[in-house]
Amino acid sequence: EITKEQKALTKVIVEAYNRHQIPQDVAKKLLQDQYSVEENFLLLTEMATSQVQVIVEFTKSIPGFLSLDHEDQIALLKGSAVEAMFLRSAQVFSKKMPNGHNGILEERIRKSGISEEFITPMFNFYKSIIGLHMSLEEQALLTAITILTPDRPYVKDHQAVEKLQEPMLDVLRKVCVLQHPQEPQYFARLLGRLTELRTLTHYHAEMLTSWRMNDHKFTPLLCEIWDVQ
Ligand SMILES: CC(C)c1onc(-c2c(Cl)cccc2Cl)c1COc1ccc(-c2ccc3c(C(=O)O)csc3c2)cc1
């Protein structure tokens, strides 16, 4: 069962996850009434830029992260940002957002210049995450586990990252058993979502290319984290 240290670790991660969120005034922009492809792309770019800042702050609160090699810290953030944003935007769809953000976010994503071949797997993923009815602890721990994935490109000290990721996996497994006693495979299903996230990262790289082909501009922060422009 869950040790004192594991309870403390979960508390730190959940508090960081709750503390760092997109500012309400940015989220509210989703409710604007222009729905052109251009307008949607600009809004989603603003959301993504704000969400990256949120992910960076959340990551800095993960115990031990700031003690990693600095280049590895950057490699982990660059390698996981898209996956962390899929997880976060999935929660927007699953929780009944006040004044129906979720329907609006979906509509803007569907009409932002993303081709159908990417929209289908993207929304299949969203459906599968929503169907898991993840608790806040599970969302926060799964996001930290995704960020602390040792085999991201250019990570030098894999072991140092594994040492941070393993305790998170141990406590997530126990949290899943406690919160979904009737579903012994729940933890395995959560980890299965991480595999599906990897394929979405691949699709996402192609989405970026097709946006750029149509001369779409990104913000400096997104260009840096996604190595574009
Ligand atoms: C550059 C841009 C066009 C882009 O490129 N790929 C993706 C992209 C897409 Cl289209 C899907 C998945 C991942 C990415 Cl990076 C995106 C848009 O990324 C988003 C990132 C994050 C949110 C997001 C998060 C939280 C919340 C909350 C909340 O927490 O209360 C309220 S509103 C909201 C909105 C939306 C969109």
The ligand as an SDF file (V2000), in Angstrom:
LIG
                    3D

 36 40  0  0  0  0  0  0  0  0999 V2000
   -0.0090   25.9090  -32.5690 C   0  0  0  0  0  0  0  0  0  0  0  0
   -1.4210   25.3860  -32.4500 C   0  0  0  0  0  0  0  0  0  0  0  0
   -2.2420   25.6300  -33.7180 C   0  0  0  0  0  0  0  0  0  0  0  0
   -1.3800   23.8990  -32.1590 C   0  0  0  0  0  0  0  0  0  0  0  0
   -0.5560   23.0360  -32.8490 O   0  0  0  0  0  0  0  0  0  0  0  0
   -0.7840   21.8020  -32.3730 N   0  0  0  0  0  0  0  0  0  0  0  0
   -1.7040   21.8600  -31.3860 C   0  0  0  0  0  0  0  0  0  0  0  0
   -2.2130   20.7360  -30.6380 C   0  0  0  0  0  0  0  0  0  0  0  0
   -3.4880   20.2480  -30.8870 C   0  0  0  0  0  0  0  0  0  0  0  0
   -4.4460   20.9950  -32.1160 Cl  0  0  0  0  0  0  0  0  0  0  0  0
   -4.0190   19.1680  -30.1490 C   0  0  0  0  0  0  0  0  0  0  0  0
   -3.2280   18.6000  -29.1370 C   0  0  0  0  0  0  0  0  0  0  0  0
   -1.9270   19.0670  -28.8820 C   0  0  0  0  0  0  0  0  0  0  0  0
   -1.4410   20.1280  -29.6380 C   0  0  0  0  0  0  0  0  0  0  0  0
    0.1390   20.7310  -29.3230 Cl  0  0  0  0  0  0  0  0  0  0  0  0
   -2.1020   23.1960  -31.2280 C   0  0  0  0  0  0  0  0  0  0  0  0
   -3.1040   23.7100  -30.2400 C   0  0  0  0  0  0  0  0  0  0  0  0
   -2.6780   23.2090  -28.9710 O   0  0  0  0  0  0  0  0  0  0  0  0
   -3.4560   23.4220  -27.8450 C   0  0  0  0  0  0  0  0  0  0  0  0
   -2.8210   23.2890  -26.6100 C   0  0  0  0  0  0  0  0  0  0  0  0
   -3.5370   23.4830  -25.4240 C   0  0  0  0  0  0  0  0  0  0  0  0
   -4.8870   23.8190  -25.4390 C   0  0  0  0  0  0  0  0  0  0  0  0
   -5.6100   24.0380  -24.1870 C   0  0  0  0  0  0  0  0  0  0  0  0
   -5.1420   23.4960  -22.9790 C   0  0  0  0  0  0  0  0  0  0  0  0
   -5.7990   23.7220  -21.7630 C   0  0  0  0  0  0  0  0  0  0  0  0
   -6.9540   24.5020  -21.7540 C   0  0  0  0  0  0  0  0  0  0  0  0
   -7.8110   24.8950  -20.6460 C   0  0  0  0  0  0  0  0  0  0  0  0
   -7.6090   24.5050  -19.2380 C   0  0  0  0  0  0  0  0  0  0  0  0
   -6.6400   23.7720  -18.9190 O   0  0  0  0  0  0  0  0  0  0  0  0
   -8.4490   24.9350  -18.3970 O   0  0  0  0  0  0  0  0  0  0  0  0
   -8.8770   25.6780  -21.0210 C   0  0  0  0  0  0  0  0  0  0  0  0
   -8.8320   25.9580  -22.6630 S   0  0  0  0  0  0  0  0  0  0  0  0
   -7.4320   25.0410  -22.9620 C   0  0  0  0  0  0  0  0  0  0  0  0
   -6.7830   24.8370  -24.1780 C   0  0  0  0  0  0  0  0  0  0  0  0
   -5.5170   23.9510  -26.6830 C   0  0  0  0  0  0  0  0  0  0  0  0
   -4.8010   23.7440  -27.8780 C   0  0  0  0  0  0  0  0  0  0  0  0
  1  2  1  0
  2  3  1  0
  2  4  1  0
  4  5  1  0
  4 16  2  0
  5  6  1  0
  6  7  2  0
  7  8  1  0
  7 16  1  0
  8  9  1  0
  8 14  2  0
  9 10  1  0
  9 11  2  0
 11 12  1  0
 12 13  2  0
 13 14  1  0
 14 15  1  0
 16 17  1  0
 17 18  1  0
 18 19  1  0
 19 20  1  0
 19 36  2  0
 20 21  2  0
 21 22  1  0
 22 23  1  0
 22 35  2  0
 23 24  1  0
 23 34  2  0
 24 25  2  0
 25 26  1  0
 26 27  1  0
 26 33  2  0
 27 28  1  0
 27 31  2  0
 28 29  2  0
 28 30  1  0
 31 32  1  0
 32 33  1  0
 33 34  1  0
 35 36  1  0
M  END
$$$$
